[in-house]
Amino acid sequence: MKNLLSGKKATPKVNSAMARATEEGPFAPFDWWLFTIMLVILSIGLVMVLSASGIVAEQVNGDKYYFFKRQVIFAMGGGVALWGAALLPRHWLYRMQYPALFIALLLLLVTLSPLTPAINGAKRWIPLGFISIQPMEFVKIALALYLAYFMSSKQELIKTFSRGVIPPFAVTGLFCFLLLLQPDFGSAVVLASILFFMCVAGGTRFIYLFFSVALACGGAMALAISSPYRLRRLLAFLDPFQDAHNTGYQLVQSLLAIGSGSFFGVGVGASKQKMFYLPEAHNDFIMAVLAEEMGFVGVSFVMILFALLFWRCYRIIQGQRNLRDRFTAFGITTILAMGSVMNLAVVMGVAPPKGVPMPLMSYGGSNLLATMLCVGLLMNFSRTADTWTTSS
């Protein structure tokens, strides 16, 4: 399969754009369009977190602004991470692929240890005082950095099986195995998807990708059939109204929220489904509340914003002359794109529930911090893109 990212413009050498960014230091031009679009989406997300969580927060925590205030603090921390990543010297970033993998592996092992409690039957969070971190959000970034390094530095081996396929598949498979032990099937699917798209872009032979996808689908089906819980969720996805009061309840409530919004919505703050009808209204299903309150127009506006965000990401990717820069920017963009597409698919009933939050909008410190870190890295790469990338 042809390498989709290593065109004529991409070279393993440092390009003039990178040299210009190095000379100008922190004053090299950023893609301010990317930052502005991200800021607009984040602002809408904060408003929706306030609207979707107020009733639950007042009932459970005695403060209707509880989740909103925490999300604002997370956003401020994410802002620090964003600008830190945007100004990070590139050679420092490129020394982190193996340390990042090791730290990610260690964090996943900690979640499986007796040190972490099980929440809703899963061990996905590490408690740190008044906050908890979800390692999976940072595992995605670590894996993208490693795969970008591998695809760019092993181009002459990428079409071989023993040295071009086994290493990245083994690393990703290890992380997926640990996620399945939590259990977190949805996150394992996300990591496998990142690997697939990176392999497509990197030039892995089609025959290897075909058999790996077939094997992965077979394994996923076997896991679903062997686990009564997963099988019930799969059947509920196929026909949620058949068991609307049990396994299909969350999806049914999500669809009711979307349908109730009609064209213009019922108004911000006027959602009925968030009043203890729709579980995780301020988390994974925040787009359902947005659809109810802002209608088709509001959802379309948010989707257009995400489309513009990914368009800027695409421009940044195409503007890179250094092959590793291009692969890394592509991997980071894939993380953001997978999160938004999979979340919308789940909320609209197009895909089985996977517990994937909407980037920049769903409540949660780990996801918001990791997402803003990704945007910061893309802004970093925008400094070394061709002039047309950041000026148009």
Helices and strands as residue ranges (DSSP letters): H 16-24, G 25-27, H 32-61, H 66-87, H 90-93, H 97-111, E 126-128, E 131-133, H 136-153, H 161-164, H 166-181, H 185-202, H 206-226, H 228-238, G 240-243, H 249-261, H 286-318, H 323-347, H 365-382, H 387-391
